[in-house]
Amino acid sequence: MYQRNYHRNKLKAANTKYKRPASEEQLQVEKAKSTLKIITPQSEYQLYLQSDHWIALRNRKLLEAEYHCQVCYSDNLLEVHHRTYLRKGHEKLTDLTVLCHTCHSRFHKANRKKYNRSKK
């Protein structure tokens, strides 16, 4: 009885230690899983804002607005605001507005209040 259990336990130990080598495909899948990043809509948008397309479009809009806020005419901390996201990636210049940081913040704060009222 002792000998049978000894061999059974030794076989179990050997089976748990030995792993069949992974195939090249399995290794690639595991590598992809380990480097996979979850892309949220916010992070996707941030990546878009770093694209060459967006930077060129932003510069064209700033030039069109003569590097001034289209609300208060300030030239400090200018941001290009999307009036709509329907054509994100294929925007027309009319979809964009140049705003200073202050006006941009006010605009988003007012929109949040309006959105929150409409949810109630």
N, C-alpha and C positions, 0 to 999 in steps of 0.2 A: 504494500500500500504506500509506504513512504517513497519508494522508488518511482511509482507511477505519478504521485503528486509532484515529486521533484522534477520529473521530465515535463509534466504539464505546465508547471510554473516557469520552467526555463524556456519552454516554447512560447508562452504568453509574453515573457520579457523580451524574447528575441523578436516577436512580431510587432511589439510596440516600439522598439528601437529602430527597426528597419523601415524605411520609407522608400517606396519605389521612386526612382528619379522622375521628376516632372518633365513632361514633354516641352518642347520649345514653345508651343502654343500656350500651354498652361503658364509658363514663366512670363510670357508677354502679357497675358491677362492679369496675372498678379502684379506685374510692374505697373500696368495701366491703372489698376485699382488703387495702388499705393500713391500714384501721382494725380489721381482724379480729384479735381476740385469741384465742389458744388457751386454752380453758377446761378445766382439769384437774379431776378430782374434788375435789382439795384446794381449789382456788380457787373452785369452785362452792359448796363447803361454807362457805368464808369469806364469800362473798356472802350465803348464807342466814343466817349469824349476824348480819349487819347489817340483815336485813329487819325490818319493823315487826312481822310475825307472830311472829318468834322473840323479839324484845325484849319483847313483851307476854307471851308464854308464859314466858319466863325470869323476868320480874318476878312473875308469878303463883306460880311455883314458889318463888322466894325468899321471898315473903310467906307461903306455906304452911309453909315450913321456919323461919319466924320469923327469917330472916336469920342462920342459924347452919349450920355444917357438920353434915351428918347423920351423920358418923362421930365427930368429936372435939368437936363443939359450939363450935368456934372461930367468931369473926365477922370474921376477917381474910381479905382477898383471896378472896372467894367466887366460885365458878365453877359453872355448871350443866352437869352431865355427862349425856350421852345413855347410857342403859343399853342401848339398842338403836337401830339406825338403820333398822329395818324400816318405821317410819311417819314417816320424816323429812319434815317439812312438815305432817304430820297427827298429831303426837305427842299422846299422852295424858300427863297429869301424872305418871302412874305410870311412864312411860318415862324420867323425868328424876330426877336426884339432885343435891342441892346439896352441894358439897364445897369445902373450902378448897383453896388451891393445893397445899399440902403433901400432903394426902390424895389429891387428883386426880393428882398426879405419881406417888405411890406406887402408886395403882391402875393407871395406864398402864404403869409399869415392871413390875409383877407380871404384867400381861396380856401384855406383850412376851415375858417369860421363858417363860410358859406356851405362847404361840404358837410361839416358837422351838423349844421341846422337842417340840411336837407335829409339827413339820415334819421332824424327824430320823428 
